[in-house]
Amino acid sequence: MGALRSEIERIDSDILELIARRAEVAREIGLTKAKDGLEIRDRSREKAVITQFAKKAKLLGVGTRLANDIAKLLISDSVRIQKAGVEKPLKGKTALVVGGAGRMGEWFCRFLSNRGAEVAIWDPRGRLRGYESLKTMEWAAASSDIVVIASPLGVAPSELEMVLDSSPAGLVFDLCSVKSHIAAQLREAAAGGFLISSIHPMFGPKACSPRGKNVVVCDCGSEEANDRVSQLFSSAGSHVSRTGLDKHDELMTYVLGLSHLCSLVFAGTIRASGKDMAELRKVQGPSFERMSRMARELSNESKRVYHDIQALNPHTRKVVSSMEQVLRELKKASLDADPVMFAEMMRSNREYLEVD
């Protein structure tokens, strides 16, 4: 009975977390509606939500009445959230998103405009519906209150240089997930008096908002810029941490690079085995399901971005060498008839990972 009650408590906790996530999405939708001058209530959409709940409930064996009640409660809560509105901290501000047609560029356009900024984009790679696309960036880069460098990693140095050549008066920051290839530019700009910082949002473009997400602010030498960009995200509910440019890339070798490599090794090993994935899924357990889902999601991301995260980080070689060493040790421990070495690896790993 105790185990079953614990499972109920875990499920209840998951339900509440999902409700909180849904509320956050509803809040962002409300901000977008307000920006675009749309009505908060959309009766046809509400009816569609209730219908979808009923269909899904039937498939899962859940009572239709319960499903309808839940749907109506969630809709009512979304309406309440959207009617309450939020403060527009960037009202009256202008923003330029360089690389705004990209996925993270689009995310920043929505994030900034939802909070009151008038946003334009400059991106030679495409346009973004709903935002003014500029043919030249110089005037906007020089005069905007906020300039975001959301360019692809490979072209970030040249497009950052174009922004700096325009002598921007406002806050400038980049989103690059690797900093080494632009670190000298950033430090030189800060030393020259520019209001410049460097950030790394530890989430992707599918995130509805930065609330509850980690944002890393990297110090280039302008404390005022660091404070401003930290406030921008902390006021939106983010967990902001600060570090140096060099330290950032070392940390990301493990937080990003190692995570990606492990997913690629997992998927590549299964692929090399020649096993039928459908057959494996029929007998999978929770561990395999979690790892295959993570590997599948990674394989659908930008191949060039994920390559550049490895290739542009000067610490990648070190982490790959560490992986090779651990694999050699794990091979030896796994094939040894004596379980002592394997058990010691598990024990030491557990001890290292159990840190609050």
C-alpha positions as CSV (number, residue, x, y, z in Angstrom):
1,M,0.0,0.0,0.0
2,G,2.8,2.4,0.9
3,A,4.4,2.0,-2.6
4,L,1.1,2.7,-4.3
5,R,0.5,5.8,-2.2
6,S,3.9,7.0,-3.1
7,E,3.2,6.5,-6.8
8,I,0.0,8.5,-6.4
9,E,1.9,11.3,-4.8
10,R,4.4,11.3,-7.6
11,I,1.7,11.4,-10.2
12,D,-0.1,14.2,-8.4
13,S,3.2,16.2,-8.4
14,D,3.6,15.6,-12.1
15,I,0.1,16.8,-12.8
16,L,0.7,20.0,-10.8
17,E,3.9,20.6,-12.6
18,L,2.2,20.2,-16.0
19,I,-0.6,22.6,-14.9
20,A,2.1,25.1,-14.0
21,R,3.8,24.7,-17.4
22,R,0.4,25.1,-19.1
23,A,-0.3,28.3,-17.2
24,E,3.1,29.7,-18.3
25,V,2.3,28.9,-22.0
26,A,-1.1,30.5,-21.5
27,R,0.6,33.6,-20.0
28,E,2.8,34.0,-23.1
29,I,-0.2,33.4,-25.4
30,G,-1.9,36.2,-23.6
31,L,1.1,38.5,-24.1
32,T,1.1,37.7,-27.8
33,K,-2.6,38.4,-28.0
34,A,-2.2,41.7,-26.3
35,K,0.6,42.7,-28.7
36,D,-1.4,41.7,-31.7
37,G,-4.6,43.3,-30.5
38,L,-6.5,40.0,-30.3
39,E,-9.4,39.1,-28.0
40,I,-8.5,37.0,-25.0
41,R,-11.4,34.6,-25.4
42,D,-11.6,32.4,-28.5
43,R,-14.8,30.3,-28.2
44,S,-14.1,28.1,-31.1
45,R,-10.6,27.3,-29.8
46,E,-12.1,26.6,-26.3
47,K,-14.6,24.2,-27.9
48,A,-11.8,22.5,-29.8
49,V,-9.8,22.0,-26.6
50,I,-12.8,20.4,-24.8
51,T,-13.5,18.1,-27.8
52,Q,-9.8,17.0,-27.8
53,F,-10.0,16.3,-24.1
54,A,-13.0,14.1,-24.7
55,K,-11.4,12.2,-27.5
56,K,-8.2,11.6,-25.6
57,A,-10.1,10.6,-22.5
58,K,-12.1,7.9,-24.5
59,L,-8.8,6.5,-25.8
60,L,-7.4,6.3,-22.3
61,G,-10.5,5.0,-20.6
62,V,-11.0,8.2,-18.6
63,G,-14.6,9.3,-17.9
64,T,-15.9,12.0,-20.3
65,R,-17.5,14.1,-17.6
66,L,-14.2,14.2,-15.7
67,A,-12.3,15.2,-18.9
68,N,-14.8,17.9,-19.6
69,D,-14.6,19.3,-16.1
70,I,-10.8,19.4,-16.2
71,A,-10.8,21.0,-19.7
72,K,-13.2,23.8,-18.5
73,L,-11.2,24.4,-15.4
74,L,-7.9,24.7,-17.3
75,I,-9.6,27.0,-19.9
76,S,-11.0,29.2,-17.1
77,D,-7.6,29.4,-15.4
78,S,-6.0,30.4,-18.8
79,V,-8.5,33.2,-19.3
80,R,-7.9,34.4,-15.7
81,I,-4.2,34.5,-16.3
82,Q,-4.5,36.3,-19.6
83,K,-7.0,38.9,-18.3
84,A,-4.7,39.7,-15.4
85,G,-2.0,40.8,-17.8
86,V,1.6,41.5,-16.9
87,E,3.9,44.5,-16.6
88,K,5.5,45.6,-19.8
89,P,9.1,46.4,-18.6
90,L,10.3,47.2,-22.2
91,K,7.4,49.5,-23.2
92,G,8.8,52.4,-25.2
93,K,12.1,50.5,-25.9
94,T,13.4,49.5,-29.4
95,A,15.2,46.3,-30.1
96,L,17.1,44.9,-33.0
97,V,17.5,41.1,-33.4
98,V,20.4,40.2,-35.7
99,G,19.7,36.8,-37.0
100,G,16.0,37.2,-36.1
101,A,14.8,34.7,-38.8
102,G,16.5,31.8,-37.0
103,R,14.7,29.7,-34.4
104,M,16.3,31.4,-31.3
105,G,16.1,34.7,-33.1
106,E,12.4,34.3,-33.5
107,W,12.2,33.3,-29.8
108,F,13.9,36.6,-28.8
109,C,11.6,38.6,-31.1
110,R,8.6,37.2,-29.3
111,F,10.1,37.5,-25.9
112,L,11.1,41.2,-26.3
113,S,7.9,42.3,-28.1
114,N,5.7,40.5,-25.6
115,R,7.3,42.6,-23.0
116,G,6.6,45.9,-24.8
117,A,9.6,46.4,-27.1
118,E,9.3,47.5,-30.7
119,V,11.3,44.8,-32.5
120,A,12.9,44.8,-35.9
121,I,15.2,42.1,-37.4
122,W,18.2,42.0,-39.7
123,D,18.9,38.7,-41.2
124,P,20.4,38.0,-44.7
125,R,19.2,34.5,-44.4
126,G,15.5,35.2,-44.3
127,R,12.5,37.2,-43.0
128,L,10.2,36.8,-40.0
129,R,6.5,37.3,-40.3
130,G,5.1,39.9,-38.1
131,Y,8.3,41.9,-37.7
132,E,10.0,44.6,-39.8
133,S,12.9,43.1,-41.7
134,L,15.7,45.7,-42.3
135,K,17.8,45.7,-45.4
136,T,20.7,47.4,-43.6
137,M,21.4,47.2,-39.9
138,E,23.7,50.2,-39.2
139,W,21.1,52.8,-38.2
140,A,19.1,50.3,-36.1
141,A,22.2,48.9,-34.4
142,A,23.4,52.4,-33.5
143,S,20.1,53.6,-32.1
144,S,18.2,50.6,-30.6
145,D,18.0,50.3,-26.9
146,I,18.7,46.5,-27.2
147,V,20.7,44.7,-29.8
148,V,20.6,40.9,-29.7
149,I,23.2,38.8,-31.7
150,A,21.2,35.7,-32.5
151,S,23.3,34.8,-35.5
152,P,24.5,31.2,-36.3
153,L,27.8,30.3,-34.5
154,G,29.8,30.4,-37.7
155,V,28.8,33.9,-38.8
156,A,28.5,35.4,-35.3
157,P,32.0,37.0,-35.3
158,S,31.4,38.9,-38.6
159,E,27.9,40.0,-37.7
160,L,28.9,41.0,-34.2
161,E,31.7,43.1,-35.8
162,M,29.1,44.8,-38.1
163,V,27.1,45.8,-35.0
164,L,30.1,47.1,-33.2
165,D,31.2,49.1,-36.3
166,S,27.8,50.9,-36.0
167,S,28.8,52.2,-32.6
168,P,25.7,51.0,-30.7
169,A,24.6,53.2,-27.8
170,G,22.3,50.6,-26.3
171,L,22.7,47.2,-24.6
172,V,24.3,44.6,-26.8
173,F,24.5,40.9,-26.1
174,D,25.0,37.6,-28.0
175,L,23.4,34.2,-27.5
176,C,26.3,32.0,-28.7
177,S,26.6,28.6,-27.0
178,V,30.4,28.8,-27.5
179,K,32.2,32.0,-26.6
180,S,35.9,31.3,-27.5
181,H,35.6,32.4,-31.1
182,I,34.1,35.8,-30.2
183,A,35.7,36.4,-26.7
184,A,38.4,38.8,-28.0
185,Q,35.8,40.9,-29.8
186,L,33.6,41.0,-26.7
187,R,36.4,42.0,-24.3
188,E,37.7,44.7,-26.7
189,A,34.2,46.1,-27.1
190,A,33.7,46.3,-23.4
191,A,37.1,47.9,-22.9
192,G,36.2,50.5,-25.6
193,G,33.2,51.6,-23.5
194,F,30.4,49.6,-25.2
195,L,27.5,48.4,-23.1
196,I,28.1,44.7,-24.0
197,S,27.5,41.4,-22.3
198,S,27.3,37.8,-23.4
199,I,24.6,35.3,-22.4
200,H,23.7,31.7,-22.9
201,P,20.0,30.7,-22.5
202,M,20.1,27.1,-21.4
203,F,17.0,26.2,-23.3
204,G,15.9,25.9,-26.9
205,P,13.4,27.7,-29.1
206,K,10.6,25.4,-28.0
207,A,10.6,26.9,-24.5
208,C,7.5,29.1,-24.1
209,S,9.3,31.5,-21.7
210,P,12.4,31.7,-19.7
211,R,10.6,31.3,-16.4
212,G,12.3,28.6,-14.3
213,K,15.0,28.2,-16.9
214,N,18.8,28.8,-16.5
215,V,20.4,31.7,-18.2
216,V,24.2,32.1,-18.0
217,V,25.6,35.7,-18.1
218,C,29.2,35.9,-19.1
219,D,31.3,38.9,-18.1
220,C,33.0,40.7,-20.9
221,G,34.1,43.6,-18.8
222,S,31.0,45.8,-18.6
223,E,29.3,45.4,-15.2
224,E,26.4,47.7,-16.1
225,A,25.6,45.5,-19.2
226,N,25.8,42.4,-17.0
227,D,23.4,43.9,-14.5
228,R,20.9,45.0,-17.2
229,V,20.8,41.7,-19.0
230,S,20.6,39.8,-15.7
231,Q,17.6,42.0,-14.7
232,L,15.9,41.4,-18.1
233,F,15.8,37.6,-17.4
234,S,15.5,37.5,-13.7
235,S,12.4,39.7,-13.9
236,A,11.0,37.1,-16.4
237,G,11.5,34.3,-13.8
238,S,14.8,32.9,-15.0
239,H,17.6,31.5,-12.8
240,V,20.5,33.8,-13.7
241,S,24.1,32.8,-13.0
242,R,27.3,34.6,-13.9
243,T,30.6,33.3,-15.1
244,G,33.6,34.4,-17.2
245,L,33.9,33.8,-20.9
246,D,36.7,31.2,-20.6
247,K,35.0,29.4,-17.8
248,H,31.7,29.3,-19.8
249,D,33.2,27.2,-22.6
250,E,34.8,24.8,-20.1
251,L,31.5,24.3,-18.3
252,M,29.6,23.8,-21.6
253,T,32.0,21.1,-22.7
254,Y,30.2,18.9,-20.1
255,V,26.8,20.5,-19.8
256,L,26.2,20.5,-23.6
257,G,29.1,18.8,-25.4
258,L,29.3,15.7,-23.3
259,S,25.5,15.3,-23.1
260,H,25.3,15.5,-26.9
261,L,28.1,13.0,-27.4
262,C,26.6,10.5,-25.0
263,S,23.3,10.6,-27.0
264,L,25.2,10.2,-30.2
265,V,27.1,7.2,-28.8
266,F,23.9,5.6,-27.6
267,A,22.1,6.0,-30.9
268,G,25.2,5.1,-33.0
269,T,25.8,1.9,-31.0
270,I,22.2,0.7,-31.5
271,R,22.3,1.6,-35.2
272,A,25.6,-0.3,-35.6
273,S,24.1,-3.3,-34.0
274,G,21.6,-3.7,-36.9
275,K,18.7,-4.3,-34.4
276,D,15.2,-3.4,-35.5
277,M,14.3,-0.3,-33.4
278,A,10.6,-1.2,-33.4
279,E,11.4,-4.6,-31.9
280,L,13.5,-3.0,-29.2
281,R,10.7,-0.6,-28.3
282,K,8.3,-3.5,-27.8
283,V,10.5,-4.7,-24.9
284,Q,11.9,-1.4,-23.6
285,G,12.1,-0.3,-20.0
286,P,12.1,3.3,-18.6
287,S,15.9,3.8,-19.0
288,F,15.9,2.8,-22.7
289,E,12.8,4.9,-23.4
290,R,14.3,8.0,-21.8
291,M,17.6,7.6,-23.6
292,S,16.1,6.8,-27.0
293,R,13.7,9.8,-26.7
294,M,16.6,12.1,-25.9
295,A,18.7,10.7,-28.7
296,R,15.8,11.1,-31.2
297,E,15.2,14.7,-30.2
298,L,18.9,15.5,-30.6
299,S,19.0,13.9,-34.0
300,N,16.2,16.3,-35.2
301,E,18.2,19.4,-34.2
302,S,20.4,21.5,-36.5
303,K,23.4,19.3,-37.6
304,R,25.6,22.4,-38.2
305,V,24.8,24.0,-34.8
306,Y,25.5,20.8,-32.9
307,H,28.8,20.2,-34.9
308,D,29.9,23.8,-34.2
309,I,29.2,23.4,-30.5
310,Q,31.8,20.6,-30.5
311,A,34.3,22.0,-33.1
312,L,34.4,25.6,-31.8
313,N,34.9,24.7,-28.2
314,P,38.6,24.4,-27.3
315,H,37.9,22.0,-24.5
316,T,36.2,19.3,-26.7
317,R,39.3,17.3,-27.3
318,K,39.8,16.9,-23.5
319,V,36.3,15.6,-22.8
320,V,36.5,13.2,-25.8
321,S,39.7,11.8,-24.4
322,S,38.1,11.4,-20.9
323,M,35.2,9.5,-22.5
324,E,37.6,7.2,-24.2
325,Q,39.4,6.5,-20.9
326,V,36.1,5.9,-19.1
327,L,35.0,3.5,-21.9
328,R,38.2,1.5,-21.6
329,E,37.7,1.2,-17.8
330,L,34.0,0.3,-18.2
331,K,34.9,-2.3,-20.8
332,K,37.3,-3.9,-18.4
333,A,34.9,-3.7,-15.4
334,S,32.0,-5.1,-17.5
335,L,33.8,-8.1,-18.8
336,D,35.6,-9.0,-15.5
337,A,34.0,-12.0,-13.7
338,D,34.7,-10.2,-10.4
339,P,32.1,-7.5,-9.8
340,V,34.4,-5.4,-7.5
341,M,35.6,-2.9,-10.2
342,F,32.1,-2.4,-11.7
343,A,30.6,-1.9,-8.2
344,E,33.3,0.6,-7.3
345,M,32.6,2.6,-10.5
346,M,28.9,2.7,-9.6
347,R,29.6,3.7,-6.0
348,S,32.0,6.5,-6.9
349,N,29.6,7.8,-9.6
350,R,26.7,7.9,-7.1
351,E,28.8,9.7,-4.5
352,Y,29.9,12.3,-7.1
353,L,26.4,12.9,-8.5
354,E,24.6,13.1,-5.1
355,V,25.2,16.8,-4.7
356,D,22.5,19.3,-3.9
